[in-house]
Amino acid sequence: MNNIDQLYKDRFENFEAPVSDGLWDKIENNPTWQKHLRRQKVKNLVLYSAMTIVAIGTCTALLLHKPQTDTVLPEEESTETIINKTSPATAETTDAQIITQQNITTENPVAVKEVSNSNMVSAFEAVMENTEAHPSNNAVSNSENTTPPSENAISTSQTENKDKVNTKTESEQTPNVKPSQNKETIKEESTPTPSPTPASNETIRSLFSIPNAFTPNGDGLNDIFKPVTAAEVHNYQLDIYMTNGQHVFSSKNIDYGWNGEYQGSMQNGGNYVYIIKYKDSDGKEHIDKGQLLLMR
Amino acid sequence: MQQKSKIIVYNYKIMKQKLKERDIVAGCKADKPQSQRQLYDKYCRLVMGMALRYTQNIPDAEDVVQDVFVKIFMNINTLRNESTLISWIKTITTHTCIDFLKAKNKKIITTNIDDITNEIIDNNNKIYDGIPTEQLLKFIQELPDGFRTIFNLYAIDGYKYEEIAQMLACSESNVRSQYLRARKILREKIENYE
C-alpha cells in the first residue's frame, strides 16, 4: 500500500461533508420519487378497493345466503310428493272427511309402511297437512272432539315418538335400519285402542307435531328440523342446544327450521335438545321440550 | 470492574443503535416519510462526502446525493440484511456517481494508455500529515474524470482492478496505468503544496 493511497484512505473512507439544507426538499420533489410515490398510491388504492370489493361481496353473499335457507323449505313439498308418489290412494283419502293413520293402513298398508320406513316424521306431517287441508278441521283440537280415531293416531304416535327417543338415546341408530320396529309401530296403530284421557291432555298441551329426528344430508328428505302445527300460535321461539348445553340454533319464524349447521359448519350426528316456546290462540304460554336426533 | 461496566455500556449503546437502525429501515420499507427523513439525516453527510470525491463541485455532488436517496428509498425492499445497510448505501453511491459521470461525458476514460512499461516507480514513503482534508479533496477534484474515478474506486473504496475494468468497460491494464498516473499527479501536488 502506497503512502498516498493510505493517506487518502484514512482521510476519505468515512469522510463526511455538510449538506445544504434545501437538499431534502429537492429529494422530496424529485420527479422520479414523485412518480414512484404516485405509483405506490395507485397500488394501494387498487389494493384497498379490491379488499373492499371482496368484503362487500362476502357480505352480500352472506345476506343472500340467509334468505335462501329461509325460503327453501323442501320439507312440506317433499312429504307431499312422497305421499303422492308412494300411494295415490292415500292422496284420494284426503278427500274423505277424517283421515287417520288407521284408515291409511287399512286402505294401503304397503304405502304407509314405505312412508313410515322412510321417516316417521313425514307421516306425522302428512297427518297434520291433511287436517290443515280441510276447512272443517281448522285445528287439531277441533278434530279431537269430532274424531276420536285421529286423536288416537296423534296421541299414539306421539307416545310412540317418546318411546322412540328413549330407544334412540339408548342405541343411537337410524330408524331406516330398524324397519322391524317401524312395522311394529304400525301394527300397534292398526289395532284400535281406546283413547286414554292423559293422552288427549297431552295433545292439548302440545299444539306442535315435532319430529324427533332429521337427516341434513341434502337429499331433500327431512333436511331441516322444524316443528309443524296447524293451530294458530304467537310469540313462537325455537331453541336448540347441544347435550353439553351449548346453544346452536334459534328461530322465531315458524317456517324457518334448523338445517344442522352451527356457525357455518355441519354438526355431528347425535342427540340435541329443543325447547319451543309459544302462546296459543287463548294467550296461554306453552313450553315444549324434548330431544331430537341428528342423523348422518 | 469499571472497565467491564464501560464495555457493557458501550455494547448497550451499539445494540440500541442497531435496534434504531432496524426500526428506520423497517419504516422506510413501509414508505413512512418520518423514517425516510431519519435515514436521510443519518447518512446524508456520508453520501455527500463520497459524492464530492467523485464529482468536481458541490452542485454536482448534491445532484448525486439526491439520486442516491431516491434510489435508496425506492429499492430498500431489496435490502435483506439491515447490518449491511452502510455498505449497501456506499455501493449505491459509487454506482450513482459513475452513472452521473457517464451521463456527463459519455465516456469517463478519454485517454487510453496501455503501456505498463511506462510504470511510475515511487518508493517515497514520506508521511504527509500536515495537509488538511479539504486540500486533499481539492487535489482529487482537480484530476481528470477518468483518473479521479479510478483512484477513488481503487485507493479509497477498495475495488479491484478487475471490478473497476468491468464497471468502466475498459481493460484491466488501462485501469492500472491510469491509477498509477493519478497517484503520480497527486503526489506532485501534495509535494508542491508542502
Interface residues (C-beta under 8 A of the other chain):
Chain A: N2 N3 I4 D5 L7 Y8 K9 R11 F12 E13 N14 F15 E16 A17 P18 V19 S20 L23 W24 K26 I27 N30 T32 W33 H36 L37 Q40
Chain B: D31 R37 Y40 C44 R45 L46 M48 G49 M50 L52 R53 I58 A61 E62 V65 Q66 D67 F69 V70 F73 M74 D122 N124 N125 K126 I127 Y128 T133 L136 L137 I140 F151 A155 I156 R183 L186 R187 I190
